[in-house]
Structure formats: structure tokens, C-alpha cells
Amino acid sequence: MAEFNASDLEPGQIESKDNGERLGRSAGGRLVQLRRRISEPGFVVTVDAEASADVPTELLTQEWAAANAAFDRFMREF
């Protein structure tokens, strides 16, 4: 698979790696990433938006389904 550059992504576009990690550009233009954690088992999902008390911009989980759901939610909400 060819490497992709996050700056090449259009709003709403998602790219997936062979290992299941995902990178997308939300409808609002924010970068959303789902990747495997290195230091511990599990996954991290992040969005390049400013965090607030009621709007999380990062999720740490050991559950693949929870990571994918968070990625999809961040793609919609940001």
C-alpha cells in the first residue's frame, strides 16, 4: 500500500492502512486518527481540535469496536 499524506485528504475522506489503522479528514476539516498504542495494548483515537470539558478529543481503549465507533463519531462531530 502506498503511503498517504494527511494534507492530501479532502473533507470526508478516510484512508486505511493494512493493519486497520485509519486516518481521515472530518467534514469540518479536522484530522482524525485511529492507531494502535505502542506502550500498552489497545488503541487511541484523536482529533486535532481543541479539547473542552464536555467534548473529548481523544479516546484510549482496548476495544477495537469502541475505537472504530469513536473514529466514526469524531468524523461526524468535528
C-alpha positions in Angstrom: 0.0 0.0 0.0 1.3 3.4 -0.8 1.9 5.9 2.0 -0.6 8.8 2.1 -0.1 12.3 3.3 -2.7 13.7 5.7 -2.5 17.1 3.9 -3.8 15.4 0.8 -7.1 14.3 2.4 -10.3 16.1 1.4 -13.1 16.6 4.0 -14.9 13.3 4.5 -12.1 11.2 3.0 -10.7 8.3 5.0 -7.6 6.2 4.3 -7.0 2.8 6.0 -3.7 1.0 6.5 -3.3 -2.7 6.1 -3.1 -3.1 9.9 -6.6 -1.4 10.4 -5.3 2.0 11.5 -7.3 4.8 9.9 -6.7 8.4 9.1 -9.4 10.8 7.9 -10.4 14.4 7.4 -13.7 15.2 9.1 -16.4 17.2 7.3 -15.2 20.2 9.4 -11.6 19.8 8.1 -10.1 18.2 11.3 -7.6 15.4 11.1 -8.9 12.2 12.8 -6.6 9.2 13.6 -7.1 5.7 14.9 -3.9 3.9 15.7 -2.6 1.1 17.8 -1.0 2.0 21.1 2.7 1.2 21.3 3.3 1.4 25.1 0.3 -0.7 26.0 -2.2 -3.0 24.3 -5.2 -1.1 22.8 -6.0 1.8 20.5 -6.0 5.6 20.6 -8.3 7.8 18.6 -7.5 11.5 18.3 -8.8 14.6 16.5 -6.8 17.8 16.0 -9.4 20.0 17.7 -9.2 21.9 21.0 -10.5 19.9 23.9 -13.1 21.1 26.3 -14.7 19.5 29.4 -17.7 18.1 27.5 -16.1 17.4 24.1 -13.3 14.8 24.3 -10.7 14.9 21.5 -9.0 11.6 22.5 -10.1 8.1 23.4 -7.9 5.4 24.8 -9.4 1.9 24.6 -8.6 -1.8 24.5 -11.7 -2.5 22.4 -11.4 -2.4 18.6 -15.2 -1.8 18.3 -15.0 1.2 20.6 -12.1 2.7 18.7 -13.9 2.4 15.4 -17.1 3.9 16.9 -15.1 6.9 18.3 -13.4 7.4 14.9 -16.7 7.5 13.1 -18.2 9.8 15.8 -15.2 12.2 15.5 -15.5 12.2 11.7 -19.2 13.3 12.1 -18.9 15.7 15.0 -15.8 17.7 14.1 
